[in-house]
Amino acid sequence: LLYFKSIRWKNLLSTGNQFTEIQLDKISTTLIVGENGSGKSTVLDALCFGLFSKPFRRINRPQLINSINDGGLLVEIDFEVGSKSYMVRRGIKKNIFEIFINGKRLNQDAKTADQQEYLEKTILKLNYKSFTQIVLLGANHYIPFMQLKSTDRRTIIEDLLDIQIFSVMNGLLKFKISENKEDSQNIDVNRKLSVAHISNTEEAINDLKKTKTNQIQQNELDVSNNEGEVDRLNRTIKELMDSISGDKSAQTLKELEGYQGGIERKIMSSEKEIEFYEQNDTCSTCSQELSEDHKTKMIDEHHGLMHKSGTALLQLGNKIEDMKSRLDHVSKVQTAITTHQNQIQAINSYITKLKDQIKEIEAREDDIEDKIRKLRNLKGDLKNCMEKQEKLSSQKLLYETAYVLLKDTGIKTRIIKQYLPIMNQLINKYLASMDFFVSFNLDEKFEENIKSRHRDEFTYDSFSEGEKMRIDLALLFTWRTIAKMKNSVNTNLLILDEVFDSSLDANGTDEFLKILNHL
């Protein structure tokens, strides 16, 4: 039970710097009378400002301040909720907003907006719209329930039925859905990036492996080709060596040249002998006279020897030339063998280098291992993305189910459907109590369906101002009864400003007072 005890204010509108106080629990019904402009309606503004920081009438907050004193506005409201007593103090110039619970001031570290939310949702369990529908009713500034927009009607009913929590949950859920959607999009982007990175890394690994294999195969092919070339050169060397194996051309040439020298010496000796016999008649050794026959004989003999030696020398020269040609051929073969041996040595060095490169390539795993480690990490990232995506998908399904339940056509509509018959029954009960006999029913969208005794259908605007007032009051009493049933807003306070002399006739006023006395 929200039990109001007292309210006091100063420097509010036309009220001066002295507190004006009204006891709200002294007697059950209080009538405030006075001339127009004397401040009767100020209590409504004091209540609304004190509890909700806004005036009841359609003015700005600064206009609440007494224009003469221009400051010092202060409102204090005492009330009880259950076993706890509360006092709310609010002011302008200087700005004050304090909540006292059992005489102790509530922590002031929180922001004003947070304190106001705590006051409305936790303590009062009532917002401004609901308060001005079931606690305050002013003829000039009160907007009847039937003149509110559908969304405002629903807000008030949700507040009365204490189901506004579903709207709060729905608001939070929409944020969660948006957050889930954003997270899903980010995860999907990360997943696609991971897939692309994995594909690129796998391609890079395959390229590295192919490059490594190709390098090894190319080197092995080069080794094989060069080893084949070495074998060919070795065969050529063997053939060349076989072709000059046991060759004695140099020795034979030396011997032939020796023979040639001996023959040439013999010819020279014979020439000297012939020259001697032709020029001398006496022997140089014994000084005997040489006969012509002897000289002729000796000259012929030496000519014969020279002829024979010349023939032998010619034959020997041919043999020497043959030996020289043979020796030149052997030298060329030996040069070719040396060249081939040098080629084999160079090729063997190149083969050794190729084999060393093969070993180095086979042992070189750093680049590939780095890529493989990176690939494992990328696959781990992709797995995490998939798990998160699956979790977000399950979460999305849960949110979608919750959204169906929490939207206006979900749980709230089912609860409202349960209370609609009671609401309509109470509305018609209060209408009948005020001698207004129509069938008044609200649907799930809080649109009215009004029928007369003759079953003619009407709308709210079809009735006179007095009949509208009866409907407004019936709705007011219905909302208070429903709130009391739900224990959402059960209060001892109902303020009616200029209701009796606005639209109700004498009979309507009498019936209205009867209802008030039975509240």
C-alpha positions in Angstrom: 0.0 0.0 0.0 1.3 3.4 -1.0 0.1 5.4 1.9 0.5 9.2 1.6 0.8 11.0 5.0 1.5 14.6 4.2 2.8 17.1 1.7 4.3 20.6 2.3 5.7 23.2 -0.1 6.9 26.7 -0.3 7.8 29.2 -3.1 5.7 27.1 -5.5 3.7 29.1 -7.9 1.8 31.8 -5.9 2.8 30.2 -2.5 5.3 32.3 -0.5 8.4 31.5 1.5 6.4 29.8 4.4 5.5 26.1 4.2 2.0 25.2 3.2 1.2 21.7 4.6 -1.7 19.3 4.0 -2.3 16.2 6.0 -3.3 13.5 3.6 -4.2 10.8 6.1 -6.1 12.8 8.7 -9.6 12.1 7.4 -10.9 9.9 4.6 -12.3 12.7 2.4 -11.1 16.4 2.2 -12.8 19.2 0.3 -10.7 22.2 -0.6 -12.6 25.3 -1.6 -11.6 28.8 -2.6 -11.8 31.5 -5.2 -10.3 31.0 -8.6 -6.5 31.5 -8.5 -6.3 31.0 -4.8 -4.0 28.0 -5.2 -6.4 25.0 -4.8 -4.7 23.2 -7.7 -1.2 23.8 -6.4 -1.3 20.6 -4.4 -1.5 18.7 -7.7 1.6 20.4 -9.0 3.4 19.9 -5.7 2.7 16.2 -5.8 3.8 15.8 -9.4 6.9 17.9 -8.9 7.9 16.3 -5.7 7.5 12.7 -7.0 8.2 13.1 -10.7 10.1 16.4 -11.1 7.5 17.8 -13.5 4.4 20.0 -13.0 0.8 18.7 -13.4 -0.3 21.7 -15.4 1.2 22.4 -18.9 4.1 24.7 -17.9 7.9 24.4 -17.7 9.7 23.5 -14.5 11.2 27.0 -14.0 7.7 28.5 -14.1 6.9 26.6 -10.9 9.1 29.0 -9.0 7.5 31.8 -7.2 8.1 34.8 -9.5 8.6 37.3 -6.6 11.1 35.3 -4.5 12.6 33.7 -7.6 14.1 30.8 -5.7 13.8 28.5 -2.7 11.2 26.2 -4.2 10.9 23.2 -2.0 8.5 20.3 -1.8 8.5 17.5 0.9 6.2 14.5 0.7 5.9 11.9 3.5 4.5 8.5 2.7 4.8 4.8 3.7 5.2 1.7 1.6 4.7 -1.4 3.7 6.7 -1.1 6.9 9.1 1.6 5.6 8.5 5.3 5.9 9.8 7.6 3.1 10.3 11.3 2.7 11.1 12.8 -0.7 12.5 16.3 -0.8 12.9 18.2 -4.1 13.7 21.8 -4.8 14.8 24.3 -7.4 17.2 27.1 -6.7 18.9 25.5 -5.0 18.5 22.2 -6.8 17.6 19.5 -4.3 16.6 15.9 -4.7 16.8 13.7 -1.6 15.1 10.4 -0.6 14.9 9.4 3.0 14.2 5.9 4.1 13.2 5.4 7.7 14.9 8.8 8.4 18.2 8.0 6.7 19.1 9.7 3.5 19.6 7.5 0.5 23.1 7.5 -1.0 23.6 10.7 -3.1 26.4 9.3 -5.2 24.0 8.1 -7.9 23.0 10.4 -10.7 19.7 12.2 -10.4 18.2 10.2 -13.3 19.2 7.0 -11.6 17.6 8.1 -8.3 14.4 9.1 -10.1 14.3 5.7 -11.8 14.8 4.0 -8.4 12.0 6.1 -6.9 9.5 5.3 -9.6 10.3 1.6 -10.2 11.4 0.4 -6.8 9.6 2.6 -4.3 6.5 4.0 -5.9 6.1 1.4 -8.6 4.3 4.1 -10.5 5.2 6.5 -13.3 3.9 9.9 -14.2 1.3 8.7 -16.7 -0.2 6.1 -14.4 -0.1 8.5 -11.5 -2.1 11.1 -13.4 -4.6 8.5 -14.4 -5.4 6.8 -11.1 -4.4 9.2 -8.4 -4.8 12.7 -9.8 -7.8 13.9 -11.9 -7.9 17.5 -13.0 -10.6 18.9 -15.2 -8.3 21.3 -17.0 -5.1 19.3 -17.5 -6.1 15.7 -17.1 -6.2 13.7 -20.3 -8.9 11.0 -20.0 -7.8 7.5 -20.8 -10.1 7.4 -23.8 -8.4 10.4 -25.3 -4.9 8.9 -25.0 -3.1 7.3 -27.9 -3.1 3.5 -28.1 0.5 3.3 -27.1 -0.1 5.5 -24.0 -3.2 3.4 -23.1 -1.2 0.3 -23.3 1.6 1.8 -21.2 -0.8 2.6 -18.4 -2.5 -0.8 -18.4 0.9 -2.5 -18.4 1.9 -0.4 -15.4 -1.4 -1.2 -13.6 -1.0 -5.0 -14.3 2.6 -4.8 -13.3 3.7 -6.3 -16.7 5.8 -3.3 -17.8 8.8 -5.6 -16.9 8.1 -7.4 -20.2 8.4 -4.1 -22.1 11.7 -3.5 -20.3 12.8 -7.0 -21.1 11.7 -6.5 -24.7 13.8 -3.3 -24.9 16.8 -5.1 -23.5 16.1 -8.1 -25.9 16.1 -5.8 -28.9 19.5 -4.5 -27.8 20.6 -8.1 -27.4 19.3 -9.0 -30.8 21.1 -6.1 -32.4 24.2 -7.0 -30.5 23.8 -10.7 -31.6 23.4 -9.5 -35.2 26.5 -7.3 -35.1 28.5 -10.1 -33.4 27.3 -12.6 -36.0 28.3 -10.3 -38.8 31.7 -9.7 -37.3 32.2 -13.5 -36.7 31.1 -14.2 -40.3 33.7 -11.7 -41.5 36.4 -13.3 -39.3 35.3 -16.7 -40.5 35.6 -15.7 -44.2 39.0 -14.1 -43.5 40.1 -17.3 -41.7 38.9 -19.5 -44.7 40.8 -17.2 -47.1 43.9 -17.2 -45.0 43.8 -21.0 -44.7 43.4 -21.4 -48.4 46.3 -19.0 -49.1 48.5 -20.7 -46.5 47.7 -24.2 -47.8 48.5 -22.9 -51.3 51.8 -21.4 -50.1 52.7 -24.7 -48.3 51.9 -26.7 -51.5 54.0 -24.2 -53.6 56.9 -24.5 -51.1 56.6 -28.3 -51.2 56.4 -28.3 -55.0 59.4 -25.9 -55.3 61.4 -28.1 -52.9 60.5 -31.2 -54.8 61.2 -29.6 -58.2 64.5 -28.3 -56.9 65.5 -31.8 -55.7 64.3 -33.5 -58.8 66.1 -30.9 -61.0 69.3 -31.4 -59.0 69.0 -35.2 -59.2 68.4 -34.9 -62.9 71.5 -32.7 -63.3 73.5 -35.2 -61.2 72.4 -38.1 -63.3 73.1 -36.2 -66.6 76.6 -35.2 -65.3 77.4 -38.6 -64.1 76.4 -39.9 -67.5 78.8 -37.3 -69.0 81.6 -38.5 -66.7 80.9 -42.1 -67.8 81.1 -41.1 -71.5 84.3 -39.1 -70.9 85.9 -42.1 -69.0 85.0 -44.3 -71.9 86.5 -41.9 -74.3 89.7 -41.6 -72.2 89.9 -45.4 -72.1 89.6 -45.6 -75.9 92.2 -42.9 -76.3 94.6 -44.6 -73.9 94.0 -47.9 -75.5 94.9 -46.3 -78.8 98.3 -45.2 -77.6 99.0 -48.0 -75.1 102.5 -49.5 -75.6 103.4 -46.8 -78.2 107.3 -46.5 -78.6 107.3 -43.8 -81.2 109.5 -41.5 -79.3 112.1 -44.2 -78.7 112.0 -45.4 -82.3 112.3 -41.8 -83.5 115.3 -41.3 -81.3 116.9 -44.5 -82.7 116.1 -43.6 -86.3 117.5 -40.1 -85.8 120.7 -41.8 -84.4 120.9 -44.0 -87.5 120.3 -40.9 -89.7 123.2 -39.2 -88.0 125.5 -42.2 -88.6 124.6 -42.4 -92.3 125.1 -38.7 -92.7 128.6 -39.0 -91.1 129.4 -41.9 -93.5 128.4 -39.9 -96.5 130.5 -36.9 -95.3 133.4 -39.3 -94.8 133.0 -40.7 -98.3 132.8 -37.2 -99.7 136.1 -36.3 -98.0 137.7 -39.5 -99.3 136.6 -38.8 -102.8 137.8 -35.2 -102.5 141.2 -36.5 -101.3 141.7 -39.0 -104.1 140.6 -36.4 -106.6 143.1 -33.8 -105.3 146.0 -35.9 -104.1 148.4 -38.3 -105.8 150.3 -39.3 -102.7 149.0 -41.2 -99.6 148.9 -38.9 -96.6 149.8 -41.7 -94.3 152.6 -43.5 -96.0 153.6 -40.9 -98.6 153.4 -43.5 -101.3 152.3 -42.5 -104.8 148.7 -43.3 -105.6 148.1 -44.9 -108.9 145.3 -43.7 -111.1 143.6 -47.0 -111.0 143.8 -47.1 -107.3 142.3 -43.6 -107.0 139.6 -44.4 -109.5 138.8 -47.6 -107.7 138.6 -45.8 -104.3 136.6 -42.9 -105.8 134.1 -45.4 -107.3 134.0 -47.4 -104.1 133.1 -44.3 -102.1 130.6 -43.1 -104.7 128.9 -46.5 -104.4 129.0 -46.2 -100.6 127.5 -42.7 -100.8 124.8 -43.9 -103.2 123.9 -46.7 -100.9 123.9 -44.4 -97.9 121.8 -41.8 -99.7 119.2 -44.4 -100.5 119.2 -45.6 -96.9 119.1 -42.0 -95.6 116.0 -41.4 -97.8 114.2 -44.4 -96.5 115.2 -43.5 -93.0 113.9 -39.9 -93.5 110.5 -41.3 -94.5 110.4 -43.5 -91.4 111.4 -40.5 -89.2 108.5 -38.4 -90.7 106.1 -41.3 -90.1 107.4 -41.5 -86.5 107.0 -37.7 -86.0 103.4 -37.9 -87.3 102.7 -40.8 -85.0 104.3 -38.9 -82.1 102.3 -35.8 -82.9 99.1 -37.9 -82.9 100.0 -39.5 -79.5 100.7 -36.0 -78.1 97.2 -34.8 -79.3 95.6 -37.9 -77.8 97.4 -37.3 -74.5 96.2 -33.6 -74.6 92.7 -34.8 -75.2 93.0 -37.3 -72.3 94.2 -34.5 -70.1 91.3 -32.2 -71.2 88.8 -35.0 -70.6 90.3 -35.7 -67.2 90.0 -32.0 -66.3 86.4 -32.0 -67.5 85.7 -35.1 -65.3 87.2 -33.3 -62.3 85.1 -30.2 -62.9 81.9 -32.3 -63.4 82.6 -34.3 -60.3 83.0 -31.0 -58.3 79.6 -29.8 -59.8 78.0 -33.2 -58.9 79.3 -32.9 -55.3 77.8 -29.4 -55.2 74.5 -30.6 -56.5 74.3 -33.4 -54.0 75.2 -31.0 -51.2 72.3 -28.7 -52.4 69.9 -31.7 -52.3 70.9 -32.5 -48.7 70.5 -28.8 -47.8 67.1 -28.6 -49.5 65.9 -31.8 -47.8 67.1 -30.4 -44.4 65.5 -27.0 -45.0 62.1 -27.2 -43.3 61.9 -23.8 -41.5 59.8 -22.0 -44.1 57.3 -24.9 -44.5 57.2 -25.5 -40.7 56.4 -21.9 -40.1 53.6 -22.1 -42.6 52.3 -25.3 -41.1 52.3 -23.8 -37.6 50.5 -20.7 -39.0 48.0 -23.1 -40.7 47.3 -24.9 -37.4 46.7 -21.5 -35.7 44.4 -20.4 -38.5 42.4 -23.7 -38.3 42.1 -23.1 -34.6 40.8 -19.6 -35.2 38.3 -21.0 -37.7 37.1 -23.6 -35.3 36.6 -20.9 -32.6 34.7 -18.8 -35.2 32.5 -21.7 -36.1 31.9 -22.5 -32.4 31.0 -18.8 -31.7 28.9 -18.7 -34.8 27.0 -21.8 -33.7 26.6 -20.3 -30.2 25.3 -17.1 -31.7 22.9 -18.9 -34.0 21.5 -20.8 -31.0 21.4 -17.5 -29.1 19.6 -15.9 -32.0 17.0 -18.7 -32.1 16.5 -18.2 -28.3 16.2 -14.4 -28.8 13.7 -14.8 -31.6 11.6 -17.1 -29.5 11.8 -14.7 -26.5 11.0 -11.8 -28.9 7.8 -13.5 -30.0 6.8 -14.0 -26.3 7.8 -10.4 -25.2 6.3 -8.4 -28.0 2.9 -6.7 -27.6 1.1 -9.7 -29.1 2.9 -12.2 -26.8 2.7 -12.7 -23.1 1.4 -9.2 -22.4 -1.6 -9.8 -24.6 -2.3 -13.1 -22.9 -2.2 -11.4 -19.5 -4.3 -8.5 -20.8 -6.8 -11.0 -22.2 -7.2 -12.5 -18.8 -7.9 -9.2 -17.2 -10.1 -7.7 -20.0 -13.3 -9.4 -18.8 -12.7 -8.2 -15.3 -11.9 -4.7 -16.5 -15.0 -4.5 -18.7 -17.1 -5.9 -15.9 -15.8 -3.3 -13.5 -16.3 -0.5 -16.0 -19.9 -1.4 -16.6 -20.4 -1.8 -12.9 -19.3 1.7 -12.2 -21.2 3.1 -15.1 -24.3 1.5 -13.8 -23.6 2.9 -10.4 -23.7 6.3 -12.0 -27.0 5.6 -13.8 -25.3 5.3 -17.1 -26.6 2.1 -18.7 -24.6 1.2 -21.7 -22.5 -1.9 -22.6 -18.9 -0.7 -22.6 -16.1 -3.0 -23.7 -12.4 -2.6 -24.4 -10.7 -4.9 -26.8 -7.0 -6.1 -26.8 -6.0 -2.8 -28.5 -8.0 -0.8 -25.9 -10.4 0.4 -28.5 -13.9 0.9 -27.1 -17.0 -0.9 -28.2 -20.1 0.9 -26.7 -23.6 -0.2 -27.2 -26.9 1.2 -25.9 -29.8 -0.8 -24.7 -31.1 -0.9 -28.2 -27.7 -2.3 -29.3 -26.8 0.8 -31.3 -23.0 1.1 -31.5 -21.4 4.3 -30.3 -17.9 5.7 -29.9 -16.6 7.7 -26.9 -16.9 11.0 -28.8 -20.5 10.3 -29.5 -21.5 11.1 -25.9 -22.1 14.4 -24.1 -19.4 15.8 -21.8 -21.3 14.6 -18.8 -21.6 11.1 -20.2 -17.9 11.2 -21.1 -17.1 12.2 -17.5 -19.0 9.2 -16.3 -17.0 7.0 -18.6 -13.7 8.6 -17.5 -14.6 8.2 -13.8 -15.7 4.6 -14.3 -12.3 3.9 -16.0 -10.5 5.7 -13.1 -12.3 3.6 -10.5 -11.7 0.5 -12.6 -7.9 1.2 -12.8 -7.7 1.7 -9.1 -9.5 -1.5 -8.4 -7.4 -3.5 -10.9 -4.2 -1.9 -9.4 -5.4 -2.9 -5.9 -6.1 -6.4 -7.0 -2.6 -6.7 -8.6 -1.1 -4.8 -5.7 0.8 -2.8 -8.3 -0.7 0.6 -7.3 -2.7 0.5 -4.1 -2.9 3.9 -2.6 -4.9 5.9 -0.1 -4.8 9.0 -2.2 -7.3 10.2 -4.9 -7.3 13.9 -5.9 -10.1 15.3 -8.1 -9.7 18.8 -9.2 -13.0 20.6 -10.3 -14.6 17.4 -11.3 -18.0 17.9 -9.6 -18.7 21.3 -11.2 -17.2 20.6 -14.6 -19.4 18.2 -16.5 -21.4 16.1 -14.0 -25.0 17.0 -13.3 -26.5 16.8 -9.8 -27.6 13.2 -10.2 -24.2 12.2 -11.6 -22.4 13.9 -8.7 -24.5 12.2 -6.1 -23.8 8.8 -7.6 -20.1 9.6 -7.9 -20.0 10.6 -4.2 -21.6 7.2 -3.3 -18.8 5.4 -5.1 -16.2 7.6 -3.4 -17.6 6.7 0.0 -17.3 3.0 -0.8 -13.7 3.1 -2.0 
